[in-house]
Amino acid sequence: MKAVFNRSDSPVFNGLCSSLECCSDIETLIWDSATKPIMDMFDETKLDILFCEGNISPRELHIARTHYPNVAVVLMADSDLQQFGPNLVLTFDEIKDFPTVRPSVCANVAQLNRGTKREKLASEVAIFSDRLEIDARVGAIIDFVCNSYKTKVFGATKIQVPNYLGMIDNNMKADAICSSKVVLDLGQETWKDTCSLGAVPLVLSEEDIPNIGTFTDIASLKKEIDKALAEDKDTGVLKMMVYNKTYFDLASEILSFFGANQYVEELQKIKGALLS
């Protein structure tokens, strides 16, 4: 099977792509719709399934599909669905005319797995700036944590604190998560990644998350950090919380919809090995 993903900043597409490419008989490709026309991409790749968002031309997609009618289209969008005519829609909305799957942000086990505790990465609190939007509240939280705890900050977005240590690859990121007592999720929806590595997340959230520490301000954050530093959570329990909430599971649900069950068993075996 050959799966093509329209280039996207979506963590869902990133997670699905990295999970599918773990399968020995699935080839994944990234297509930049801004530089290569849809028809050319179809001709060159001879794809089986296209994952795309609503930022491509529905007319050009329709033309390409008349030449390649067996190509399945998975669309992540909430509007103009009739124009695209997808086989499956990734959406949180209730849609009557098309089959849907809810595209929750999951644990990206394919990219972050088997982390190791390393002394040079050890910290009380770890912060990752990827996909981080810094407003006044988040900025104040970062300043407080950096001044109050042994904190390390990593990521693509540079943060103006002495604790910022720059970009790291996924292997080192997994090690940094495992080497920290607490990992903050400042609205980035990364806490499932942290759990999948057996580490303790604390989430900036107005809503409660079962068995996960949440906070809304500095006072509640301090309470949660101090609590986490004083106790040892069972890493196995943390992993089991997200065992069925990975992109391997979302990919399996999508493939099952298309009857491609021969790949689902392999994906589940890979997931189990990475989370063991």
SVG drawing of the C-alpha trace seen along z (x, -y; Angstrom):
<svg xmlns="http://www.w3.org/2000/svg" viewBox="-27 -39 52 49">
<polyline fill="none" stroke="black" stroke-width="0.4" points="0.0,0.0 1.2,-3.5 -0.2,-6.4 0.3,-10.0 0.0,-12.8 -0.6,-16.4 2.1,-18.4 0.6,-19.7 1.5,-21.0 -1.2,-18.8 0.0,-16.6 -2.6,-14.1 -1.2,-13.8 2.3,-13.6 1.3,-10.9 -0.6,-8.9 2.3,-9.1 5.0,-8.1 2.8,-5.2 2.0,-3.9 5.6,-4.0 6.5,-1.5 4.5,1.1 6.8,3.2 4.3,3.2 3.2,-0.5 5.1,-3.2 4.4,-6.8 5.1,-9.9 4.7,-13.6 3.1,-15.7 3.6,-19.5 0.4,-20.7 1.8,-24.2 4.5,-23.1 3.2,-20.0 -0.2,-19.8 -2.6,-17.0 -2.7,-15.3 1.1,-15.1 1.3,-13.7 -1.3,-11.0 0.6,-10.1 4.0,-9.9 3.1,-8.1 0.4,-5.7 -1.0,-6.0 -3.7,-3.9 -4.8,-6.3 -4.6,-10.1 -4.7,-12.0 -5.5,-15.6 -7.0,-18.8 -9.4,-21.2 -6.7,-23.5 -6.4,-21.7 -8.5,-22.3 -11.6,-20.0 -12.0,-20.5 -8.4,-19.2 -8.9,-16.4 -12.1,-15.4 -10.3,-15.4 -7.5,-13.2 -9.9,-10.7 -11.7,-10.3 -8.4,-8.9 -7.6,-7.0 -11.1,-6.0 -9.7,-3.4 -7.7,-5.9 -9.3,-6.4 -9.4,-9.9 -9.3,-10.6 -10.2,-14.3 -9.6,-16.2 -12.1,-19.1 -15.4,-20.3 -16.9,-22.1 -17.3,-21.8 -17.3,-18.1 -19.6,-17.5 -17.1,-19.2 -14.3,-16.8 -16.4,-13.6 -14.1,-11.9 -14.4,-8.2 -13.8,-9.0 -13.7,-12.3 -11.6,-13.0 -13.7,-15.4 -15.2,-16.0 -18.5,-17.2 -21.6,-15.1 -21.9,-14.5 -24.7,-12.5 -23.5,-12.2 -20.0,-10.7 -18.4,-8.1 -16.4,-9.8 -13.6,-9.1 -12.7,-11.4 -9.1,-12.6 -8.0,-13.0 -4.5,-14.0 -2.9,-10.7 0.4,-9.4 2.9,-9.4 4.6,-6.2 6.3,-5.7 8.4,-8.9 8.7,-8.9 9.5,-5.5 11.9,-3.6 13.3,-6.6 16.2,-6.2 16.9,-8.1 20.1,-10.1 21.9,-12.1 22.8,-15.0 19.1,-15.4 17.8,-15.0 15.4,-17.7 12.5,-18.3 10.5,-19.9 10.8,-19.7 9.1,-22.0 9.0,-21.5 8.3,-24.6 7.0,-22.7 3.5,-23.9 3.6,-26.2 1.7,-29.5 3.1,-31.9 0.6,-34.4 0.9,-36.3 -0.3,-33.4 2.0,-30.8 4.9,-33.2 4.4,-33.8 4.1,-30.0 7.4,-29.4 9.2,-32.1 7.9,-30.8 8.9,-27.2 12.3,-28.2 13.0,-30.3 11.5,-27.8 12.6,-24.3 15.4,-22.5 13.9,-23.1 15.1,-22.3 13.4,-23.8 13.8,-22.3 12.2,-22.8 12.1,-24.5 10.7,-27.7 13.4,-29.6 12.2,-30.8 14.1,-33.7 15.1,-32.0 18.5,-30.7 17.0,-27.2 16.4,-27.0 18.7,-24.4 17.7,-24.4 16.3,-21.8 16.7,-18.1 15.8,-15.1 13.1,-12.6 15.4,-10.1 16.9,-12.7 13.4,-14.1 12.2,-10.7 15.2,-10.5 14.6,-14.0 11.0,-13.1 12.0,-9.9 14.7,-11.9 12.3,-14.5 10.2,-14.2 7.4,-16.3 6.7,-17.3 4.4,-20.3 1.7,-20.3 1.0,-24.0 -2.0,-23.6 -0.1,-21.6 -2.0,-18.3 1.2,-16.4 0.4,-14.6 -0.4,-11.3 3.2,-11.2 4.5,-11.7 2.3,-8.9 3.4,-6.5 7.0,-6.9 5.9,-6.3 6.6,-9.9 4.3,-12.3 2.5,-15.0 0.9,-18.1 -1.6,-19.8 -2.7,-23.4 -6.4,-22.8 -9.7,-24.2 -11.1,-20.7 -10.3,-17.7 -8.4,-14.8 -8.9,-11.4 -5.8,-10.4 -3.8,-13.4 -2.7,-16.5 -4.2,-19.7 -3.7,-23.3 -5.0,-26.7 -2.6,-29.1 0.8,-29.3 -0.7,-28.5 -2.4,-25.3 0.7,-24.4 3.0,-24.7 0.7,-22.4 0.7,-19.8 4.5,-19.9 5.2,-19.6 2.9,-16.7 4.5,-14.9 8.0,-15.5 7.0,-13.9 5.6,-10.7 6.6,-8.0 3.9,-7.2 3.6,-3.7 5.0,-4.0 3.1,-0.9 -0.2,-2.6 0.7,-5.7 1.5,-3.6 -1.7,-1.6 -3.8,-4.9 -2.8,-5.6 -2.2,-2.1 -5.2,-2.3 -4.9,-6.1 -2.0,-6.1 -1.7,-7.0 -1.2,-3.3 -4.8,-2.8 -6.1,-5.7 -4.3,-4.4 -5.7,-0.9 -9.3,-2.3 -8.8,-4.0 -7.3,-0.9 -10.1,1.3 -12.7,-1.0 -11.1,-0.3 -10.9,3.4 -7.1,3.4 -7.0,5.6 -3.8,7.3 -1.9,4.2 -3.8,3.7 -2.3,6.8 1.2,5.7 0.6,2.1 -0.7,3.4 2.2,5.8 4.7,2.9 2.8,0.7 2.9,3.4 6.6,3.9 7.3,0.2 5.2,-0.2 6.6,2.9"/>
</svg>
